[in-house]
Amino acid sequence: MTILDTIAEATKCRVDNDRRNLPKAVVRAAAENLPGRDRAFEKALRKKGLSFICEVKKASPSKGVIDPAFDHLETAREYAKAGADCISCLTEPEWFLGSDEIFTDIRSAVATPMLRKDFTVDSYQIYQAKCLGADAILLICSLLDPPELAYYLELCKELGLDALVEARDEKQVEMAADAGASIIGVNNRNLKDFSVDLTTTERLRRFAPEDALFVAESGILTADDITALGKSRPDAVLIGEAFTRAADKAKLLKEFREAAL
């Protein structure tokens, strides 16, 4: 099993436990009774120039703990103050040391559109994300078959949520497009061996529909990386580790924006 498979299995167990504590019917009713956030995530990314999704992430399977002094609220507030277009927040607890509590803390502190970044394997998590105050969720093609992806995208639409659909190869980009994804992300990290290849974004760009937002994810560490990605014409980039390690996150975001010009 790959690390992605392992995380997915652990996530299924976590969802089963959540469902025992709070039945799906209850979470679904609560989510359906909440007003939509008017597709704020996608709207924030549909602007001129490169958009930045700044990630709140304490750890990862490949790097372990990235910042031992991690302060999620301070990080999120720095992102918001620096003008991040959107904030991504990990809620996976075992490998990324995230939590729903971290997400809701940040949601109560900033108005920036937020992505609940988790490993969606059950519709329960989509209702859950809406209740947490998410504007968007992550859907990973490697974990879903085409009918599941289409169903989850339709459910997101009904709830007023956006979805970042993550692909790793040509077939997955086409799968995302066929399912009607309006935001398609390409993960530059191979989750089988954790290697990073930024040319993955460029290689897969031509398979994405022109009317879909195209997001480059993972392995973006420097302003030179932003410049190198320019030929791929991404609409947005999702960056976690570089910002987590940066002492001055606003300064780094400014450098990245300048590199994108």
Backbone as JSON, one array per atom type, in Angstrom:
{
  "sequence": "MTILDTIAEATKCRVDNDRRNLPKAVVRAAAENLPGRDRAFEKALRKKGLSFICEVKKASPSKGVIDPAFDHLETAREYAKAGADCISCLTEPEWFLGSDEIFTDIRSAVATPMLRKDFTVDSYQIYQAKCLGADAILLICSLLDPPELAYYLELCKELGLDALVEARDEKQVEMAADAGASIIGVNNRNLKDFSVDLTTTERLRRFAPEDALFVAESGILTADDITALGKSRPDAVLIGEAFTRAADKAKLLKEFREAAL",
  "N": [[0.83, -1.2, 0.0], [0.44, 2.26, -0.75], [1.41, 5.39, 0.84], [-0.73, 7.08, 0.56], [-2.88, 5.31, 0.28], [-2.79, 4.15, 2.81], [-3.35, 6.34, 4.48], [-5.91, 6.87, 3.58], [-7.32, 4.58, 4.42], [-7.1, 4.86, 7.19], [-8.52, 7.19, 7.44], [-11.11, 6.39, 6.75], [-11.72, 4.86, 9.0], [-11.69, 6.88, 10.92], [-13.85, 8.44, 10.04], [-15.92, 6.61, 10.41], [-15.91, 6.49, 13.18], [-16.56, 9.13, 13.81], [-19.11, 9.16, 12.75], [-20.43, 7.41, 14.46], [-20.44, 8.92, 16.77], [-21.87, 11.16, 15.99], [-24.57, 10.94, 14.13], [-24.96, 10.48, 10.56], [-27.32, 11.52, 9.44], [-27.95, 13.61, 11.14], [-25.77, 15.36, 10.84], [-26.0, 15.89, 8.14], [-28.52, 17.19, 8.01], [-27.93, 19.47, 9.5], [-25.96, 20.66, 7.9], [-27.38, 21.16, 5.54], [-29.12, 23.08, 6.41], [-27.63, 25.28, 6.81], [-26.59, 28.48, 5.5], [-25.23, 28.91, 2.18], [-21.81, 29.72, 1.24], [-21.57, 31.22, -0.95], [-19.86, 30.36, -3.01], [-17.27, 31.26, -2.43], [-14.57, 30.54, -2.43], [-13.81, 29.73, -5.07], [-14.42, 32.13, -6.38], [-12.55, 33.84, -5.26], [-10.24, 32.94, -6.43], [-10.61, 33.41, -9.11], [-9.37, 35.71, -10.58], [-7.4, 38.36, -12.01], [-4.06, 37.53, -12.75], [-1.72, 35.54, -10.75], [-3.06, 33.53, -8.21], [-2.89, 32.89, -4.66], [-2.95, 30.18, -2.54], [-2.58, 29.73, 0.69], [-1.16, 27.54, 3.0], [-2.05, 26.06, 6.12], [-0.19, 24.09, 7.99], [1.15, 21.71, 10.06], [2.67, 19.37, 9.96], [3.87, 16.7, 7.8], [3.7, 13.6, 5.91], [6.09, 13.2, 4.52], [7.95, 15.03, 5.52], [7.75, 15.06, 8.26], [7.38, 16.69, 11.44], [7.09, 20.01, 10.67], [7.25, 22.54, 11.78], [8.05, 22.9, 14.98], [7.22, 24.84, 16.77], [4.74, 25.56, 15.97], [1.98, 27.64, 15.46], [-1.21, 27.79, 14.87], [-3.21, 29.76, 14.72], [-1.83, 32.21, 14.73], [-0.37, 31.87, 12.38], [-2.43, 31.73, 10.43], [-3.6, 34.25, 10.74], [-1.46, 35.85, 9.95], [-1.31, 35.11, 7.25], [-3.8, 36.09, 6.33], [-3.52, 38.83, 6.83], [-1.41, 39.37, 5.14], [-2.57, 39.17, 2.72], [-3.37, 36.76, 1.51], [-5.05, 34.85, -0.94], [-6.67, 32.64, -0.51], [-7.04, 30.27, 2.18], [-5.68, 27.18, 3.03], [-6.36, 24.46, 5.12], [-5.16, 21.79, 6.93], [-6.88, 18.98, 8.17], [-6.41, 16.39, 8.8], [-5.47, 14.1, 11.24], [-3.36, 12.26, 11.98], [-1.02, 11.97, 10.28], [-0.6, 14.54, 9.4], [-1.07, 16.07, 11.56], [-3.28, 17.69, 11.93], [-6.59, 19.06, 12.66], [-10.15, 19.19, 13.23], [-10.72, 21.08, 15.1], [-8.6, 22.9, 14.93], [-9.21, 23.91, 12.43], [-11.75, 25.17, 12.88], [-11.02, 27.06, 14.79], [-9.42, 28.78, 13.25], [-11.28, 29.51, 11.31], [-13.02, 31.11, 12.8], [-11.43, 33.25, 13.22], [-10.53, 34.52, 10.89], [-11.59, 35.99, 7.76], [-10.97, 35.13, 5.29], [-11.45, 33.04, 2.42], [-11.72, 29.5, 2.94], [-10.19, 26.31, 2.53], [-11.0, 23.08, 3.42], [-8.71, 20.8, 3.96], [-8.51, 17.56, 3.52], [-8.79, 13.98, 3.38], [-11.01, 12.97, 1.39], [-13.29, 10.48, 1.62], [-15.83, 9.78, 2.0], [-19.22, 10.82, 1.86], [-20.09, 11.91, 4.2], [-18.02, 13.5, 5.18], [-18.19, 15.74, 3.59], [-20.58, 16.99, 4.29], [-19.82, 17.48, 6.89], [-17.68, 19.26, 6.51], [-19.03, 21.51, 5.57], [-20.45, 22.19, 7.88], [-18.34, 22.91, 9.49], [-17.66, 25.32, 8.48], [-16.31, 25.53, 6.11], [-15.27, 26.7, 2.88], [-14.54, 25.27, 0.73], [-13.62, 21.94, -0.36], [-11.23, 19.22, -0.56], [-10.89, 16.95, -3.2], [-9.57, 13.94, -4.15], [-8.46, 12.43, -6.98], [-7.15, 9.95, -7.09], [-8.25, 8.53, -5.03], [-10.86, 8.08, -5.62], [-13.52, 6.79, -7.68], [-14.81, 7.48, -11.02], [-17.77, 7.8, -10.91], [-18.13, 8.32, -8.13], [-16.65, 10.68, -7.8], [-18.09, 12.46, -9.47], [-20.55, 12.43, -8.12], [-19.83, 13.51, -5.59], [-19.0, 16.05, -6.38], [-21.42, 17.1, -7.3], [-22.86, 17.09, -4.92], [-21.38, 18.96, -3.46], [-21.99, 21.23, -4.95], [-24.73, 21.46, -4.41], [-24.6, 22.13, -1.73], [-23.37, 24.53, -1.77], [-20.63, 24.62, -1.76], [-17.2, 24.79, -2.88], [-14.89, 22.75, -4.79], [-11.65, 21.53, -4.82], [-10.19, 19.61, -7.12], [-7.94, 17.09, -7.2], [-5.31, 15.91, -9.23], [-3.01, 13.5, -10.64], [-2.05, 12.53, -13.0], [-2.43, 12.31, -16.62], [-4.84, 10.89, -17.21], [-6.27, 11.25, -14.87], [-6.63, 14.02, -14.79], [-8.3, 14.29, -16.98], [-10.41, 12.77, -16.02], [-11.28, 14.4, -13.92], [-12.11, 16.63, -15.39], [-14.16, 15.5, -16.95], [-15.99, 14.94, -14.96], [-16.89, 17.39, -14.37], [-15.41, 19.24, -12.91], [-14.56, 22.44, -11.71], [-12.33, 23.5, -10.63], [-9.17, 22.43, -10.89], [-6.48, 20.72, -9.6], [-2.98, 20.04, -9.76], [-0.86, 17.74, -8.39], [2.43, 18.01, -7.63], [3.96, 16.31, -6.2], [4.9, 12.96, -5.91], [3.1, 10.58, -4.36], [3.84, 8.01, -3.91], [6.6, 7.76, -3.62], [7.36, 10.18, -2.64], [8.84, 11.92, -4.17], [9.46, 15.02, -5.92], [8.4, 16.82, -8.72], [8.36, 19.56, -10.51], [7.78, 19.9, -13.16], [5.61, 18.4, -13.66], [3.26, 19.87, -13.46], [3.44, 21.51, -15.76], [3.44, 19.55, -17.75], [0.9, 18.4, -17.56], [-0.84, 20.46, -17.91], [-2.02, 21.02, -20.43], [-4.08, 19.24, -20.67], [-6.16, 20.05, -19.16], [-9.34, 21.69, -19.05], [-9.83, 24.9, -20.57], [-11.59, 26.61, -19.32], [-11.62, 25.85, -16.72], [-10.32, 26.47, -13.47], [-6.85, 26.27, -12.82], [-4.61, 24.72, -10.74], [-1.44, 24.66, -9.23], [0.2, 22.4, -7.15], [2.18, 21.6, -4.29], [5.68, 21.22, -3.53], [6.6, 23.74, -4.13], [8.86, 26.02, -3.37], [10.47, 28.29, -3.59], [10.95, 31.65, -4.95], [12.01, 31.34, -7.47], [10.88, 28.93, -8.21], [8.25, 29.7, -8.57], [8.55, 31.37, -10.78], [9.45, 29.48, -12.65], [7.16, 27.96, -12.94], [5.6, 29.6, -14.4], [5.37, 29.26, -17.21], [3.53, 27.28, -17.38], [1.14, 28.42, -16.99], [-0.54, 28.51, -14.58], [-3.5, 29.18, -12.67], [-3.51, 29.48, -10.0], [-1.54, 28.8, -7.05], [-0.8, 26.36, -4.57], [0.64, 26.48, -1.51], [2.5, 25.19, 1.16], [4.69, 24.12, 2.93], [6.87, 25.94, 2.5], [5.85, 28.41, 3.42], [5.24, 27.7, 6.05], [7.75, 27.31, 7.16], [8.83, 29.83, 6.91], [10.06, 32.74, 8.5], [9.09, 35.27, 8.15], [6.22, 35.52, 6.84], [4.63, 37.23, 5.31], [6.54, 38.69, 3.89], [7.65, 36.67, 2.3], [5.42, 35.92, 0.75], [5.07, 38.28, -0.66], [7.43, 38.28, -2.19], [6.95, 36.04, -3.75], [4.67, 36.88, -5.18], [5.78, 38.96, -6.66], [7.52, 37.52, -8.24], [5.78, 36.29, -9.88], [4.9, 38.15, -11.66]],
  "CA": [[0.0, 0.0, 0.0], [1.12, 3.55, -0.72], [1.04, 6.21, 2.0], [-2.07, 7.6, 0.3], [-3.81, 4.22, 0.62], [-2.77, 4.0, 4.27], [-4.08, 7.47, 5.05], [-7.33, 6.71, 3.23], [-7.89, 3.56, 5.3], [-7.22, 5.46, 8.52], [-9.59, 8.19, 7.36], [-12.38, 5.66, 6.81], [-11.94, 4.52, 10.41], [-12.01, 8.14, 11.6], [-15.21, 8.81, 9.67], [-16.81, 5.67, 11.09], [-15.97, 6.91, 14.58], [-17.33, 10.39, 13.84], [-20.51, 8.84, 12.48], [-20.99, 6.83, 15.68], [-20.65, 10.01, 17.74], [-22.86, 12.07, 15.45], [-25.09, 10.25, 12.95], [-24.91, 11.21, 9.3], [-28.57, 12.25, 9.23], [-27.87, 14.84, 11.93], [-24.79, 16.24, 10.2], [-26.57, 16.29, 6.85], [-29.56, 18.19, 8.26], [-27.28, 20.71, 9.94], [-25.28, 21.25, 6.74], [-28.37, 21.64, 4.58], [-29.8, 24.24, 6.98], [-26.71, 26.42, 6.84], [-26.51, 29.18, 4.21], [-24.01, 28.72, 1.41], [-20.85, 30.82, 1.32], [-21.58, 31.89, -2.25], [-18.71, 29.92, -3.83], [-16.25, 32.27, -2.16], [-13.23, 30.03, -2.73], [-13.58, 29.86, -6.51], [-14.44, 33.55, -6.75], [-11.28, 34.45, -4.83], [-9.18, 32.51, -7.35], [-10.89, 33.88, -10.47], [-8.96, 37.1, -10.71], [-6.24, 38.53, -12.88], [-2.79, 37.2, -12.1], [-1.61, 34.29, -10.0], [-3.64, 33.53, -6.87], [-2.11, 32.12, -3.7], [-3.62, 29.43, -1.49], [-1.54, 29.54, 1.7], [-1.6, 26.39, 3.79], [-1.73, 25.89, 7.53], [0.22, 22.67, 8.06], [2.2, 21.49, 11.06], [3.52, 18.23, 9.63], [3.52, 15.94, 6.6], [4.34, 12.27, 5.93], [7.44, 13.22, 3.96], [8.84, 15.93, 6.26], [7.54, 15.0, 9.7], [6.98, 17.99, 11.99], [7.77, 21.07, 9.92], [7.51, 23.65, 12.7], [7.71, 22.49, 16.35], [6.59, 25.96, 17.46], [3.58, 25.85, 15.15], [0.84, 28.35, 16.05], [-2.11, 27.85, 13.71], [-3.94, 31.03, 14.65], [-0.89, 33.25, 14.31], [-0.08, 31.62, 10.97], [-3.6, 32.12, 9.63], [-3.74, 35.72, 10.79], [-0.39, 36.4, 9.1], [-1.74, 34.91, 5.87], [-4.89, 37.02, 6.03], [-2.97, 40.19, 6.82], [-0.52, 39.49, 3.98], [-3.38, 39.2, 1.5], [-3.57, 35.45, 0.88], [-6.35, 34.78, -1.61], [-7.4, 31.6, 0.2], [-6.26, 29.52, 3.16], [-5.9, 25.74, 3.11], [-6.08, 23.99, 6.48], [-5.19, 20.34, 7.1], [-7.62, 18.47, 9.32], [-6.02, 14.99, 9.0], [-4.78, 14.18, 12.52], [-2.27, 11.33, 12.28], [0.19, 12.25, 9.51], [-0.44, 15.99, 9.22], [-1.3, 16.67, 12.88], [-4.35, 18.67, 11.83], [-7.8, 18.71, 13.39], [-11.31, 20.05, 12.98], [-10.64, 22.19, 16.06], [-7.71, 23.89, 14.32], [-9.96, 24.56, 11.34], [-12.78, 26.08, 13.4], [-10.31, 28.2, 15.41], [-9.02, 29.7, 12.18], [-12.5, 30.03, 10.67], [-13.58, 32.16, 13.65], [-10.47, 34.35, 13.34], [-10.27, 35.18, 9.62], [-12.69, 35.97, 6.79], [-10.43, 34.59, 4.04], [-12.03, 31.75, 2.04], [-10.93, 28.39, 3.47], [-10.27, 24.95, 2.04], [-10.75, 22.02, 4.38], [-7.86, 19.85, 3.24], [-8.54, 16.24, 4.14], [-8.82, 12.9, 2.4], [-12.44, 12.71, 1.3], [-13.61, 9.11, 1.23], [-17.22, 9.54, 2.38], [-20.02, 12.05, 1.77], [-20.19, 12.45, 5.57], [-17.01, 14.54, 5.34], [-18.61, 16.94, 2.87], [-21.53, 17.65, 5.2], [-19.01, 17.9, 8.03], [-16.93, 20.44, 6.1], [-19.97, 22.63, 5.54], [-20.73, 22.56, 9.27], [-17.14, 23.54, 10.05], [-17.5, 26.65, 7.91], [-15.43, 25.5, 4.94], [-15.74, 27.2, 1.59], [-14.16, 24.28, -0.28], [-13.01, 20.7, 0.11], [-10.31, 18.56, -1.49], [-11.27, 15.65, -3.74], [-8.37, 13.37, -4.76], [-8.86, 11.44, -7.99], [-6.56, 8.64, -6.79], [-9.04, 7.86, -4.01], [-12.26, 8.02, -6.04], [-13.81, 6.38, -9.05], [-15.53, 8.57, -11.69], [-19.12, 8.09, -10.37], [-18.01, 8.94, -6.81], [-16.21, 12.06, -7.99], [-19.22, 13.22, -10.0], [-21.54, 12.57, -7.05], [-19.32, 14.44, -4.58], [-19.04, 17.4, -6.95], [-22.82, 17.53, -7.3], [-23.21, 17.37, -3.53], [-20.75, 20.24, -3.13], [-22.78, 22.27, -5.6], [-25.98, 21.6, -3.65], [-24.32, 22.73, -0.43], [-22.71, 25.82, -1.94], [-19.19, 24.46, -1.54], [-16.34, 24.54, -4.02], [-14.05, 21.56, -4.63], [-10.38, 21.43, -5.53], [-10.05, 18.22, -7.54], [-6.5, 16.87, -7.36], [-4.93, 14.88, -10.2], [-1.58, 13.19, -10.7], [-1.64, 12.15, -14.34], [-3.33, 12.74, -17.7], [-6.16, 10.27, -17.07], [-6.97, 11.85, -13.74], [-7.06, 15.36, -15.2], [-9.47, 14.08, -17.84], [-11.48, 12.31, -15.13], [-11.78, 15.59, -13.24], [-12.82, 17.44, -16.38], [-15.39, 14.79, -17.32], [-16.91, 15.01, -13.83], [-17.37, 18.76, -14.26], [-14.64, 20.03, -11.95], [-14.24, 23.8, -12.14], [-11.0, 23.79, -10.08], [-8.37, 21.21, -11.02], [-5.13, 20.89, -9.09], [-2.0, 19.0, -10.09], [0.09, 17.52, -7.3], [3.78, 17.77, -8.14], [4.62, 15.29, -5.37], [4.49, 11.58, -6.1], [2.86, 10.05, -3.02], [4.41, 6.66, -3.77], [7.97, 7.85, -3.13], [7.51, 11.56, -2.15], [9.64, 12.76, -5.06], [8.76, 16.2, -6.43], [8.79, 17.2, -10.07], [7.52, 20.71, -10.86], [7.37, 19.85, -14.56], [4.32, 17.7, -13.72], [2.25, 20.9, -13.74], [3.54, 21.9, -17.17], [3.1, 18.41, -18.59], [-0.52, 18.09, -17.5], [-1.65, 21.67, -18.12], [-2.76, 21.02, -21.69], [-5.24, 18.34, -20.6], [-7.22, 20.69, -18.36], [-10.17, 22.63, -19.82], [-9.43, 26.29, -20.42], [-12.49, 27.34, -18.44], [-11.41, 25.4, -15.34], [-9.16, 27.02, -12.77], [-5.78, 25.29, -12.79], [-3.83, 24.98, -9.53], [-0.22, 23.89, -9.03], [0.31, 22.05, -5.73], [3.32, 20.85, -3.72], [7.05, 21.37, -3.99], [6.9, 25.13, -4.5], [9.6, 26.48, -2.2], [11.19, 29.54, -3.81], [10.47, 32.53, -6.0], [12.43, 30.74, -8.75], [9.88, 27.92, -8.53], [7.09, 30.43, -9.1], [8.93, 31.79, -12.14], [9.49, 28.28, -13.5], [5.8, 27.51, -13.18], [4.9, 30.58, -15.23], [5.1, 28.75, -18.56], [2.38, 26.37, -17.29], [-0.03, 29.3, -16.86], [-1.5, 28.16, -13.53], [-4.31, 30.28, -12.13], [-3.22, 29.58, -8.57], [-0.6, 27.83, -6.47], [-1.05, 26.01, -3.18], [1.96, 26.39, -0.89], [2.43, 24.94, 2.59], [5.95, 24.02, 3.66], [7.68, 27.17, 2.41], [5.28, 29.41, 4.32], [5.34, 27.22, 7.42], [9.12, 27.5, 7.62], [9.25, 31.23, 6.78], [9.92, 33.59, 9.69], [8.26, 36.4, 7.73], [5.35, 34.97, 5.79], [4.19, 38.32, 4.44], [7.66, 39.0, 3.0], [7.78, 35.6, 1.31], [4.3, 36.02, -0.18], [5.37, 39.42, -1.53], [8.45, 37.81, -3.13], [6.29, 35.12, -4.68], [3.82, 37.67, -6.07], [6.65, 39.69, -7.6], [8.08, 36.54, -9.19], [4.7, 35.89, -10.79], [4.58, 39.24, -12.58]],
  "C": [[0.86, 1.25, 0.0], [0.7, 4.3, 0.53], [-0.36, 6.79, 1.81], [-3.14, 6.55, 0.65], [-3.92, 4.07, 2.14], [-3.56, 5.1, 4.95], [-5.57, 7.34, 4.78], [-8.0, 5.69, 4.13], [-8.08, 4.11, 6.71], [-8.35, 6.49, 8.55], [-10.96, 7.52, 7.42], [-12.72, 5.28, 8.25], [-12.34, 5.76, 11.21], [-13.44, 8.57, 11.32], [-16.22, 7.9, 10.35], [-16.99, 6.07, 12.55], [-16.78, 8.19, 14.73], [-18.82, 10.1, 13.66], [-21.19, 8.2, 13.7], [-21.31, 7.9, 16.72], [-21.74, 10.97, 17.3], [-23.38, 11.49, 14.14], [-25.1, 11.13, 11.71], [-26.17, 12.04, 9.07], [-28.56, 13.59, 9.96], [-26.94, 15.85, 11.27], [-25.33, 16.77, 8.88], [-27.63, 17.38, 7.05], [-28.96, 19.53, 8.66], [-26.62, 21.43, 8.76], [-26.28, 21.86, 5.77], [-29.11, 22.87, 5.09], [-28.91, 25.47, 7.08], [-26.72, 27.14, 5.49], [-25.21, 28.88, 3.51], [-23.1, 29.92, 1.54], [-20.6, 31.41, -0.07], [-20.34, 31.6, -3.08], [-17.53, 30.87, -3.68], [-14.85, 31.83, -2.55], [-12.92, 30.22, -4.22], [-13.54, 31.32, -6.93], [-13.12, 34.24, -6.39], [-10.14, 34.11, -5.79], [-9.38, 33.01, -8.77], [-10.62, 35.38, -10.56], [-7.74, 37.17, -11.62], [-4.96, 38.22, -12.1], [-2.85, 35.92, -11.3], [-2.18, 34.45, -8.6], [-2.84, 32.6, -5.96], [-3.01, 31.51, -2.63], [-2.54, 29.09, -0.47], [-2.02, 28.5, 2.73], [-1.13, 26.42, 5.24], [-1.46, 24.4, 7.75], [1.36, 22.52, 9.04], [3.18, 20.42, 10.63], [3.06, 17.61, 8.32], [4.19, 14.58, 6.66], [5.79, 12.3, 5.45], [8.44, 14.03, 4.79], [8.75, 15.78, 7.77], [7.04, 16.35, 10.19], [7.8, 19.08, 11.31], [8.14, 22.23, 10.84], [7.08, 23.24, 14.11], [6.98, 23.58, 17.13], [5.33, 26.43, 16.74], [2.45, 26.51, 15.95], [-0.15, 28.6, 14.93], [-2.83, 29.18, 13.6], [-3.03, 32.18, 14.2], [-0.57, 33.12, 12.82], [-1.21, 32.1, 10.09], [-3.78, 33.63, 9.6], [-2.67, 36.4, 9.94], [-0.78, 36.26, 7.63], [-2.81, 35.94, 5.47], [-4.38, 38.44, 5.91], [-2.1, 40.41, 5.59], [-1.28, 39.48, 2.66], [-3.48, 37.88, 0.78], [-4.96, 35.42, 0.25], [-7.25, 33.76, -0.93], [-6.45, 30.95, 1.2], [-6.67, 28.06, 3.11], [-5.52, 25.29, 4.51], [-6.23, 22.48, 6.54], [-6.0, 19.97, 8.32], [-7.32, 16.98, 9.58], [-5.11, 14.92, 10.23], [-3.51, 13.36, 12.7], [-0.96, 11.68, 11.58], [0.45, 13.73, 9.35], [-0.67, 16.78, 10.51], [-2.31, 17.83, 12.81], [-5.55, 18.24, 12.65], [-8.93, 19.63, 12.97], [-11.27, 21.25, 13.9], [-9.72, 23.29, 15.54], [-8.46, 24.66, 13.23], [-10.96, 25.57, 11.9], [-12.17, 27.27, 14.14], [-9.98, 29.25, 14.35], [-10.25, 30.33, 11.53], [-13.1, 31.18, 11.48], [-12.69, 33.4, 13.69], [-10.25, 35.13, 12.05], [-11.48, 35.05, 8.69], [-12.25, 35.4, 5.45], [-11.09, 33.26, 3.69], [-11.12, 30.59, 2.42], [-11.25, 27.06, 2.8], [-10.04, 23.99, 3.19], [-9.99, 20.92, 3.64], [-7.79, 18.54, 4.03], [-8.68, 15.22, 3.02], [-10.27, 12.4, 2.3], [-12.71, 11.31, 0.76], [-15.08, 8.78, 1.5], [-17.97, 10.87, 2.31], [-20.21, 12.71, 3.14], [-19.23, 13.63, 5.74], [-17.4, 15.84, 4.64], [-19.63, 17.71, 3.7], [-20.78, 18.23, 6.41], [-18.26, 19.2, 7.71], [-17.83, 21.68, 6.08], [-20.26, 23.13, 6.96], [-19.53, 23.24, 9.94], [-16.92, 24.95, 9.53], [-16.58, 26.7, 6.72], [-16.1, 26.14, 3.73], [-15.49, 26.18, 0.49], [-13.6, 23.05, 0.4], [-12.05, 20.19, -0.95], [-10.89, 17.22, -1.9], [-10.08, 15.11, -4.52], [-8.77, 12.26, -5.71], [-8.33, 10.04, -7.68], [-7.38, 7.85, -5.79], [-10.47, 7.58, -4.44], [-12.39, 7.42, -7.43], [-14.66, 7.48, -9.7], [-16.94, 8.84, -11.16], [-19.07, 8.75, -8.99], [-17.62, 10.4, -6.94], [-17.36, 12.93, -8.48], [-20.28, 13.46, -8.91], [-21.09, 13.59, -6.0], [-19.32, 15.88, -5.1], [-20.47, 17.94, -6.98], [-23.28, 17.87, -5.89], [-22.62, 18.7, -3.08], [-21.57, 21.39, -3.71], [-24.07, 22.53, -4.83], [-25.77, 22.32, -2.33], [-23.65, 24.11, -0.54], [-21.22, 25.8, -1.66], [-18.45, 24.36, -2.88], [-15.51, 23.29, -3.74], [-12.79, 21.72, -5.47], [-10.17, 19.96, -5.84], [-8.59, 17.98, -7.93], [-6.21, 15.68, -8.27], [-3.42, 14.68, -10.19], [-1.1, 12.83, -12.1], [-2.7, 12.58, -15.35], [-4.74, 12.19, -17.51], [-6.96, 10.9, -15.94], [-7.42, 13.28, -14.04], [-8.31, 15.24, -16.06], [-10.67, 13.58, -17.04], [-12.11, 13.49, -14.41], [-12.61, 16.45, -14.18], [-14.16, 16.8, -16.74], [-16.44, 14.87, -16.21], [-17.46, 16.42, -13.63], [-16.64, 19.62, -13.26], [-14.33, 21.41, -12.52], [-12.91, 24.27, -11.58], [-10.22, 22.49, -10.09], [-6.94, 21.52, -10.55], [-4.24, 19.75, -9.52], [-0.98, 18.92, -8.96], [1.45, 17.17, -7.88], [4.54, 16.73, -7.33], [4.03, 13.92, -5.66], [4.34, 10.94, -4.73], [3.31, 8.59, -2.85], [5.82, 6.73, -3.21], [8.34, 9.24, -2.64], [8.43, 12.43, -3.01], [8.8, 13.9, -5.62], [9.31, 16.55, -7.8], [7.85, 18.33, -10.52], [7.09, 20.69, -12.33], [6.06, 19.06, -14.74], [3.21, 18.68, -14.06], [2.25, 21.27, -15.21], [3.07, 20.77, -18.08], [1.59, 18.16, -18.66], [-1.42, 19.29, -17.81], [-2.54, 21.56, -19.35], [-3.99, 20.11, -21.68], [-6.41, 18.94, -19.83], [-8.03, 21.64, -19.23], [-9.77, 24.08, -19.55], [-10.33, 27.05, -19.45], [-12.41, 26.88, -16.99], [-10.22, 26.13, -14.74], [-8.12, 25.92, -12.61], [-4.82, 25.65, -11.67], [-2.61, 24.07, -9.48], [-0.03, 23.67, -7.53], [1.62, 21.32, -5.45], [4.66, 21.19, -4.38], [7.45, 22.77, -4.4], [7.54, 25.8, -3.29], [10.21, 27.87, -2.35], [10.52, 30.4, -4.88], [10.86, 31.99, -7.38], [11.44, 29.65, -9.18], [8.63, 28.56, -9.13], [7.36, 30.86, -10.54], [8.91, 30.61, -13.1], [8.1, 27.79, -13.84], [5.04, 28.42, -14.15], [4.52, 30.07, -16.6], [3.9, 27.81, -18.57], [1.06, 27.14, -17.19], [-1.02, 28.83, -15.79], [-2.29, 29.4, -13.1], [-4.0, 30.52, -10.66], [-2.16, 28.56, -8.19], [-1.0, 27.59, -5.02], [0.3, 25.71, -2.54], [1.81, 26.2, 0.62], [3.78, 25.03, 3.27], [6.76, 25.31, 3.66], [7.17, 28.25, 3.36], [5.41, 28.99, 5.78], [6.72, 27.48, 7.98], [9.54, 28.98, 7.64], [9.03, 32.01, 8.07], [9.01, 34.79, 9.39], [7.42, 35.96, 6.54], [4.88, 36.03, 4.82], [5.29, 38.68, 3.43], [7.8, 37.94, 1.91], [6.64, 35.66, 0.3], [4.53, 37.18, -1.15], [6.4, 39.02, -2.59], [7.83, 36.91, -4.19], [5.41, 35.9, -5.67], [4.65, 38.43, -7.11], [7.22, 38.75, -8.65], [7.04, 36.13, -10.22], [4.37, 36.95, -11.83], [5.25, 39.06, -13.94]]
}
